[in-house]
């Protein structure tokens, strides 16, 4: 029976509801670890972990940090923290000692739960080093967690580390009513998670997000109509036979947000990986017969390239949802040509603003008319938002982000004066909505938020008369050559039209005369005879002379960051090294 005293649109309410209505259905899977958890198992184990937290004295508003690669204990600990009203603090699993120390100083968690290792890092050793550094320097360190638990940790861990099983043992001393009372006290507007941005423009910034910012579609709280409700039930029936694979890490906005898909939207099984590898991802899709893939454009690009023309392992897919980074029309054409999909989706959002715009494009109705009709109906009922024709994507030389979500305001500001620009004018994208959350640090909030509540994203773009948003790049990526402002996306789009170019990324390189010069980093297709001269000859037909790259560097692949985006820092190092090599051998 669903507890009638639980507040709706909270984690405990939704978990309790799923455990009662579809208890035996598998909710989340980590195939590498042979972890396949049903809703009933999740609810039972969440109660144990949450009760352990309560025995430790965790109160509403306390923070619980999590540092481990993808596995069910991570999701269970997140849900358990939410049930007792604690704030979840998922940490980037690629973080080194100094970065972890900075996260702890910023978030001041009472508890941290860590894995044994990940990405060639030994997390227990790192935590012990941080503790030792504090003790040896007699440093005042109230930010050190009072409790540290190690998943798969064995007895005999050095103090203060304790095995995760000890947290579960504590639950035996708890009373069920204490757990239920904690769940009942949570509301949708309580802080849920402290997310740290990827730090593209400097050190990561903490953003405190509420449950409502993920689950409530508009501040008015409008209920769906009868047709939408019927379609929702029909979708639930079909979704039970679907598997969605998410390639996004759970310390990332998109990765964390995806776990709400089956918790609130529809009861679909979500498959996840401990870490992303293109070949391994393709193998899991094939073995688990996944129907929809969620990942960054660069992850999808890597998978297509790793397949070397054999896409049989991806044949179960009917759709792809691109998230977290701009997607160019060249990749969309490749997906349309090489995979037998019914649809793809693009989403645009940020850690600070949540979901901003979405675009759904149907491209293969003839392949499965029944499913195609279903998706059309879902779009008309607003269960799928932002229907956009494929021609719109093809005609856009930048990155189409989709239609602005209901309940979200977007305006375009002049980057220097801050004045609002008319439709189709390029400028900085600013957002205001119930989903926008401020930074933990008030100083950062003052830098990026206007006095009337608009968040300045740092992205450049424009909005058309149909509320379709296009992203033209990042303001900090604009190249300033001799006073001329150059968009890297414009050049990248043209480079990707070349049949011999696998991938491309354009950056600005410091130059004594012009301030910056354009540098194109190219991944050539296997077996091609691509040269810098042939690339420039192709570009001069379409670009002004000052936009044609002065430097062209060939790379085996583009380096990805821990969130699946192109690592601008790493690629600049590689580009400068490549330019140096050319000069040394000129």
Number of C-alpha atoms within 10 A of each C-alpha: 8 14 14 9 12 21 17 15 18 25 29 28 23 19 21 20 20 24 21 16 13 15 18 14 20 21 25 25 22 19 16 13 12 9 14 17 18 19 24 21 17 25 22 13 18 25 24 24 26 31 31 23 25 21 17 16 11 20 16 19 16 18 24 27 26 26 24 25 24 23 22 19 23 20 18 20 22 27 25 27 31 28 30 29 28 28 27 28 28 25 24 24 24 18 16 13 16 11 15 20 17 14 23 21 15 14 21 21 24 22 21 25 24 28 24 16 17 16 11 7 16 14 22 20 14 16 20 15 13 16 16 12 12 14 12 8 8 9 9 9 13 12 16 21 20 13 16 22 22 24 17 13 18 11 11 9 13 10 8 13 20 20 19 20 16 14 23 19 14 18 21 13 11 17 12 13 9 13 20 18 14 21 25 20 15 26 21 18 14 20 21 30 26 25 26 25 22 19 10 11 10 8 12 15 21 24 21 20 28 21 20 20 23 21 19 16 17 16 14 9 8 9 8 13 10 10 12 18 14 12 17 18 12 13 19 17 14 14 16 17 13 17 24 26 27 24 25 28 24 27 28 22 24 26 20 19 17 18 17 16 17 20 19 17 13 18 25 23 25 23 23 25 22 19 17 19 14 17 15 14 22 21 13 20 22 17 11 16 18 25 20 21 24 23 23 25 24 23 23 23 17 17 19 23 18 15 15 10 9 12 16 11 17 24 17 18 22 20 24 24 20 25 23 23 23 24 22 20 22 20 20 18 13 12 18 17 10 13 17 18 24 22 21 23 22 27 24 27 19 16 25 25 25 21 23 25 24 26 26 23 20 18 17 18 16 10 13 12 12 11 16 18 12 14 20 16 16 18 16 15 18 14 17 16 20 25 18 19 13 18 9 14 23 16 10 13 19 24 23 30 29 28 25 23 21 15 14 19 15 20 21 25 22 15 17 8 7 13 12 15 16 15 14 14 15 19 26 27 26 24 23 20 22 17 26 23 20 21 23 18 12 9 9 13 16 13 10 18 18 13 8 7 15 19 24 22 18 18 19 24 26 25 26 13 9 9 17 20 26 26 24 24 21 18 17 11 18 19 24 18 20 13 10 13 11 18 21 23 24 17 23 22 20 16 24 19 14 16 11 19 17 21 24 22 20 27 24 22 20 15 12 7 9 12 14 18 23 24 25 26 26 26 19 21 16 13 7 10 9 18 14 15 10 10 19 17 12 15 19 14 10 12 14 9 11 14 22 22 21 14 21 22 20 19 17 13 15 22 17 15 14 19 26 22 18 19 15 18 11 13 20 17 10 18 23 16 13 18 16 12 12 13 9 8 6 6
